[in-house]
Amino acid sequence: MILGDTEYTISFPVKESIDIFGRNIDNRLQFASHVSLVCKKVNNQVNVMRRFRKLISKATLVKLYKAFILPHFHYCSSVWHFCSAQNAEKLEALNKRILRFILDDFESTYNNLLEKVNSVSLYNRRVHNMLILLYNSLFFAKYPIYMRNMFTLRTLSYNLRDNYILTLLVPKTTTYGLHSFSYHAAKLWNSLPDFVRTLNFNDCRTSLARLNLI
């Protein structure tokens, strides 16, 4: 690192993507390379499970799926949630194939497979995680200040039945405005039933898990 003036000519390599904290962030924020890495990690885990399929019960496979597969799908998902629809579907398709293998069920629909393992779609889980982050930012005073500053409660001169409604910033672009955590999470939060926004943390998490937020 050089601070101040120098006689040396400095050139910095320009990369199309960077790996940081287990995520791959590309210069266009499309996250295609990150999704590919997630799929690779998940497939490696599934291949191990396949080798021992005859030695492991179905119930144990479900537990392994929740402990070692799902975390790869959800790690820092609020950052890359706005990947392309094609990449989002790629993840859902991989998850469906894994569930068919674990449950030995090649006829049920994706929703039925999810119900059998008491889970939700990857998209819904990412949205749940975004709303939990927002809840923490609003109601936990010790939460990081940069997160708390992303959201502002709407102030009104008159009373409404709705509680804890957030102010929506006016987005300037689709890619970096509408498709941003601060805007999308706030919009989803405002669309929640009034009683959900006023629940305590544990009850709020439980209610979000029951809602279909697609």
Legacy VTK file of the C-alpha trace (Angstrom):
# vtk DataFile Version 3.0
C-alpha trace
ASCII
DATASET POLYDATA
POINTS 214 float
0.000 0.000 0.000
1.314 3.460 -0.917
0.025 6.592 0.758
0.983 10.036 -0.514
3.123 11.018 -3.526
5.444 8.599 -5.265
7.639 8.549 -8.372
6.668 4.968 -9.199
4.095 4.159 -11.824
1.299 2.226 -10.197
-1.011 -0.108 -12.072
-3.701 -2.156 -10.434
-4.958 -5.366 -12.034
-8.573 -5.193 -13.114
-10.603 -8.325 -12.490
-14.087 -9.244 -13.592
-14.882 -10.822 -10.223
-13.529 -11.125 -6.712
-13.855 -13.816 -4.063
-14.609 -12.410 -0.622
-15.947 -14.164 2.479
-17.059 -17.189 0.494
-18.883 -15.168 -2.161
-17.931 -14.401 -5.737
-18.928 -10.872 -6.716
-18.657 -9.946 -10.389
-18.304 -6.447 -11.794
-21.883 -6.462 -13.150
-23.511 -7.839 -9.990
-25.165 -10.691 -11.872
-23.715 -13.395 -9.558
-23.675 -16.068 -12.269
-20.204 -17.221 -11.216
-21.261 -17.310 -7.562
-24.289 -19.479 -8.353
-22.054 -21.843 -10.301
-19.721 -22.124 -7.294
-22.671 -22.829 -5.000
-23.878 -25.587 -7.328
-20.394 -27.088 -7.417
-20.107 -27.147 -3.620
-23.579 -28.639 -3.240
-22.932 -31.330 -5.855
-19.742 -32.322 -4.042
-21.710 -32.796 -0.823
-24.435 -34.765 -2.586
-21.886 -37.063 -4.246
-20.610 -38.029 -0.808
-24.160 -38.793 0.312
-24.723 -40.929 -2.792
-21.748 -43.141 -1.954
-23.280 -44.064 1.385
-26.921 -44.087 0.267
-27.442 -47.775 1.126
-25.979 -47.293 4.596
-27.997 -44.224 5.574
-31.704 -44.089 6.337
-34.018 -41.641 4.627
-34.541 -39.730 7.880
-30.788 -39.325 8.304
-30.421 -38.135 4.717
-33.002 -35.422 5.390
-31.035 -34.292 8.446
-27.811 -34.237 6.427
-29.585 -32.257 3.719
-30.675 -29.595 6.199
-27.316 -29.491 7.977
-24.877 -29.601 5.060
-26.756 -28.769 1.852
-29.173 -25.954 2.653
-26.526 -23.724 4.305
-24.687 -23.529 0.966
-27.864 -22.333 -0.727
-28.569 -19.683 1.916
-25.111 -18.356 2.784
-25.168 -14.547 2.394
-28.222 -14.964 0.179
-29.381 -11.383 0.747
-26.321 -10.225 -1.199
-26.906 -12.307 -4.329
-30.703 -12.691 -4.145
-31.094 -10.554 -7.267
-29.264 -12.916 -9.561
-30.899 -13.612 -12.915
-34.105 -15.645 -13.133
-32.159 -18.302 -15.020
-29.667 -18.714 -12.174
-32.424 -18.702 -9.551
-34.187 -21.490 -11.449
-30.872 -23.348 -11.743
-30.659 -23.462 -7.950
-34.281 -24.558 -7.538
-33.790 -27.320 -10.127
-30.718 -28.599 -8.301
-32.586 -28.545 -4.998
-35.446 -30.517 -6.566
-33.044 -33.179 -7.872
-31.484 -33.509 -4.434
-34.870 -33.937 -2.776
-35.846 -36.612 -5.306
-32.647 -38.488 -4.486
-33.067 -38.168 -0.717
-36.746 -39.128 -0.669
-36.448 -41.633 -3.509
-39.458 -39.913 -5.040
-39.385 -39.158 -8.773
-43.054 -38.401 -9.291
-44.112 -35.787 -6.725
-44.114 -32.104 -7.577
-41.460 -29.776 -6.182
-43.914 -28.292 -3.671
-44.858 -31.753 -2.413
-41.204 -32.669 -2.015
-40.632 -29.525 0.032
-43.620 -30.324 2.231
-42.258 -33.809 2.927
-39.063 -32.347 4.425
-40.932 -29.443 6.073
-39.134 -26.839 3.976
-39.876 -24.017 1.527
-38.483 -23.006 -1.836
-35.035 -21.448 -1.937
-36.564 -18.184 -3.124
-38.966 -18.051 -0.187
-36.172 -18.823 2.270
-34.033 -16.021 0.840
-36.938 -13.611 1.240
-37.471 -14.822 4.816
-33.807 -14.158 5.561
-34.058 -10.650 4.128
-37.062 -9.853 6.313
-35.363 -11.239 9.413
-32.371 -8.986 8.734
-34.756 -6.056 8.370
-36.551 -6.958 11.613
-33.225 -7.060 13.459
-32.256 -3.695 11.980
-35.473 -2.089 13.213
-35.821 -3.535 16.675
-32.350 -4.473 17.955
-30.490 -1.380 19.124
-27.113 -3.151 19.090
-27.467 -4.244 15.472
-24.798 -2.735 13.143
-25.496 0.922 12.512
-24.967 0.614 8.746
-27.857 -1.865 8.656
-30.108 0.256 10.851
-29.494 3.308 8.661
-30.853 1.488 5.594
-34.447 1.727 6.824
-36.584 4.604 8.059
-40.012 4.306 9.642
-42.624 6.449 7.941
-43.834 9.332 10.110
-47.427 10.465 9.665
-49.418 13.311 11.186
-52.464 11.072 11.470
-53.042 7.561 12.736
-53.397 4.540 10.496
-54.186 0.980 11.380
-50.877 -0.080 9.808
-47.893 -0.136 12.156
-44.172 0.092 11.432
-44.524 1.090 7.785
-41.188 1.945 6.158
-40.377 4.802 3.831
-39.548 3.591 0.323
-36.718 5.421 -1.368
-37.287 6.446 -4.972
-35.108 4.090 -7.048
-33.116 5.609 -9.895
-32.459 2.366 -11.756
-33.869 -1.156 -11.868
-30.591 -3.028 -11.415
-29.261 -0.962 -8.525
-32.525 0.507 -7.272
-35.526 -1.792 -7.483
-33.180 -4.773 -7.238
-31.493 -3.692 -4.040
-31.754 -5.098 -0.543
-32.799 -1.818 1.087
-35.655 -1.177 -1.367
-36.926 -4.710 -1.940
-36.818 -5.735 1.721
-38.669 -2.561 2.769
-41.332 -3.121 0.101
-41.844 -6.723 1.226
-42.004 -5.606 4.871
-44.730 -3.056 4.090
-46.752 -5.765 2.316
-46.831 -8.003 5.395
-50.021 -8.257 7.439
-50.096 -5.645 10.186
-50.046 -8.215 12.996
-46.811 -9.787 11.697
-44.896 -6.506 11.865
-45.805 -6.094 15.544
-44.856 -9.595 16.730
-41.843 -10.405 18.862
-38.814 -11.911 17.138
-39.602 -15.616 17.564
-43.267 -15.255 16.654
-42.360 -13.124 13.648
-39.963 -15.805 12.367
-42.632 -18.458 12.790
-45.245 -16.396 10.950
-42.877 -15.591 8.076
-42.153 -19.303 7.643
-45.884 -19.903 7.106
-46.384 -17.109 4.572
-45.991 -17.616 0.844
-44.032 -14.528 -0.169
-43.603 -15.229 -3.879
LINES 1 215
214 0 1 2 3 4 5 6 7 8 9 10 11 12 13 14 15 16 17 18 19 20 21 22 23 24 25 26 27 28 29 30 31 32 33 34 35 36 37 38 39 40 41 42 43 44 45 46 47 48 49 50 51 52 53 54 55 56 57 58 59 60 61 62 63 64 65 66 67 68 69 70 71 72 73 74 75 76 77 78 79 80 81 82 83 84 85 86 87 88 89 90 91 92 93 94 95 96 97 98 99 100 101 102 103 104 105 106 107 108 109 110 111 112 113 114 115 116 117 118 119 120 121 122 123 124 125 126 127 128 129 130 131 132 133 134 135 136 137 138 139 140 141 142 143 144 145 146 147 148 149 150 151 152 153 154 155 156 157 158 159 160 161 162 163 164 165 166 167 168 169 170 171 172 173 174 175 176 177 178 179 180 181 182 183 184 185 186 187 188 189 190 191 192 193 194 195 196 197 198 199 200 201 202 203 204 205 206 207 208 209 210 211 212 213
